[in-house]
């Protein structure tokens, strides 16, 4: 009798498990498509002669402004009729600020260092650098959460580190190695790992609403970026830039902002629907 009950329970759970796997597959696939598109758009903005603006953090800040504008508009309109409803909430609530701002600092440093890395290295090596995120996640899961890791996982991390070393070695042989770009890549991986772990903790504070988390992160990042822009010495580059009156320049910037909005949303959504390690492996 007990065996029959167990079998019935398993049959009831199979459709739910199948639908969950399908949802994860769709979210991860969308993330990859948006991620690859965003990387190439950002590489064009950060390194191409058509833009030629030596202010990577200003470009990243503008992407946050575009993302915030999209979220603010959706918040005021309530979403898109018959498509989805945007959850109600404001980033200016004191309790929300207290809970979300620490995560927004990680978000700001993550996207800043990612774009700085992308400015100085090629797209292939950018992804090599990002692979270290999984290694950092294993380390921080042990330090912050007290979670131990299997020897197989540690062995995989060893292969990742070895692959990173090979990537650095090959870049050096080709004469395209950038130390500063590599450092930014390592810091970006570290910040992404921390952001992934703490996103899981902060999501309950915004009722598990990924839209609200994206809205709040971009709202706070608008104020967190200006000091970084000044520290990076970009004010003189902005003063001397001659293409601010170019329609094509602003078109590229807005496209980059839309991509930044999309990748921010899908990053948080993927963390929500996947366990953290699986999310980092998909990257």
N, C-alpha and C positions, 0 to 999 in steps of 0.2 A: 504493500500500500504506500509506504513511504517512497519507494522507488518511482511509483507512478506519479506521485505528487511532485517529486523533484524533476521528473521528465517534463511534466506539464509546465512547471515554472521556467525551465530552460527554453521551451518552445515559445512561451510568452515573451521572454527577454530577447529572443533572437531578432525580431523585427526592430526593436528599439536599438539594439547593438548595431544592426545593419544600417539603420538610418543615421546613427551617430558617425559611423565610419564614412558614409557618403558625405555627410556634412563636413567632416574633417578634410576629406579629399578635395571637396570643392573650395573650402577656405584656403587650404595650402596651395592649390593650383592658382587661385586668384592672387594670392600673395606673391607667388613666384613670377607671374606675368607682370604684375604691377611693379615688383621689386626690380626686375630686369629693365623694364621701360624707364623707371625712375633713375636708375644708375646711369643709363646712357644719356638721358636728358640732363642730369646734373653734371656729367662729365663734359657735355657740350657747354653748359653755362659756366663751368669753372675753368675750363682749359682752352676753349676754342678762340680763334682770332676774331670770329664774328661778334663775340661779346667783349673779350679783352678787358674785363673788369677784375682787377686784382683785389677783390674784396669778398672772399668766400663766405665769411660769416654774415656779411650784409645780405648776400644772396639767400643764405639759409634763413635769416631773419624775415626776409620778404616772403619766403615760402610759408612761414608761420603766420604772417599777416593774412595771406590768401586763405590759408586753412581756417583761421579764426573767423574771417569774413564769411566763408561758406557755412561754418557751424552756427554762427550768430544768425545768419539769414534763415537757416533751417529751423533754428530755435524759435525765432519770431513768427515764422509761417506755420510752425507745428509739423514740418516735414513736407513730403510730397504727397498730395492727395492720391489715394488708391494705390500708393506704392509702399510707403512706410510712414510711421509717426515718429517725429523727433521727441525724445523724452524731455520733460520740463526740468529746468535747473539753471542756476546761475553761478558763474565762477567767482562772483564777488561776495559770496556768503563766507563769513569768518570761519565757520566750522569746516567748510569745504576747503578753504585756503589752507588751514592748518593741516588737514589730512593729505591734500594732493600736492602741495608745493614741493615737498621733498622729492616726490616722484618726478615732478616737472623739472627739477634741477638735473636729475639723471637723464631725462628725456632731452633737455637742452644740450647737455654735454655729449650725449650719444650722437645726436644728429650733427652737432658742430664738428666733432672729431671725425665722424664718418665722411663728411664733405671735405674736410681738410685733407684727409687721407686720399680721397678720390682726386683731389686737385694735383697731388704730387706723384701718384702712381697710376699705372694703367689699370683698366678694368679687370683683367685676369688676376693680377697680383692683389687687387683690392679684395677679391673673393677669397684668395689664399689667406690674407690677413684676418678676414672676418671668421675664418674657420676656428680661430682660437677661442671664440665665444663659448664653445662647448667645454673646453678645458677650464675656463674661468667658472663656468656654471657648476662643474663638479667640485671645484675648490670652494666656492661660496656656499654651495648647498651643504657642505660639511661644516664650514665655519659659522654660517648664519643660522642654518636650520638643523644642524646636528645630524644630517643624513649621510650615512656611509654609502660607499659606492663599490660595486663588484669589481673583482680583479679584471674581468673582461672589459669593463668600461674604462678602467685605468689603462689597460693595454691599448685600447682604441685611442685614448688621449695621447698616449706615447706616439702612436702612428701620426696623429694630427700634428703634434709638435715637430716630428721628423719631417713631415710634409711641408710645414712652414719653413723649416731650415732649408730644405731643398729649393723652395720657392725663392728665398732670399739669395741662396747661392746662384741660382740661374739668373736672377735679376742682376747680380753683380757681374756675372760672366758676360751678359749682354750689354753691360754698361748703363743700364737704366735703373739701377738701385737707388732709392731715395731713403736716407736714414730718417729724415723728419716725417716723410710719408708713412714709413713703417711704424714709427713711434705713435703717430696719430691712429694708425690702424689697430695697434695693440690696445691703446686706450679706448678706442671705439668699441672693440670687442669686450673689454672689461665693463664698460658702461652699459652695453646691451645686455650682458649677463645680469648685472644688478637690476637694470630696468625690468627685465623679464621676471625675476624673482619677486620684486616689490610690486609689480603690477597685479599679480595674483592676490597680494595682501590689500591693495587699495581698491580693487574692483568692488568689493562689498560696500565700501563707503559711498559709491555712486550707483548703488542698486544693480550692480553687474551690467551697467549700461556703457558699452564701448563708445557710443556716440558722445556721451557726456565726458568720458575720460579724454577723448580726443579734443573736444571743445575746451576743456579746462587746461590741458597741457599746452595747447597752442596759445591760449589767452595769457598764461603766466610766462611762457617763453618769449613773448613779445617784449616783456619787461626785463627778462634775464639776459637777452642777447646784447643790448647796447653796451654794457660794461665790457663784454668779451670783444665786441667790435673795436672799442677804443684800445683795449689791451693788445689786440692783434695789429694795431697801427694802420687801420683801414680808412681813417678819416681823410688823410691826405689823398689816398687813391680815389675816394668819392668826390672830393673837391675838384680834382683834376680830370675827372672823367667827362668825356665830350659827347657821349651817346645817350644821355638821359632824354633827349628829345626824339629819339628814334622809336618809331612804332614797332619795328621788328624786335628791338631790344625788349620792350615791355611785353610783347607777345610771347617771347621765349621765357621771360620771367614768370608770367602768369601760368603758362603751361607747366613750368617747373613747380609752381605753387600748387597746382591741381594734383600733380604727381605726388608732391609731398603730403598733401592732404590724404590721398588715397593710400599711400604706404603707411602713414601713421595709423589710419583706421584699421587696415588689414593686419598690421603688426599686433595691435591690441586685441583684435578679434581672434587672431591665431593663438595668442597666449591664453585667451579665455576658453577656447574650445579644445585646446591640446594641453597635455602636461608640459611643463617647462622644458624638460630635456628633449622631448620629441620636437617641440617648436624650434629649439636651437639646432637640432640635427637637420631640420628642413631648410635651414638657412645655409 
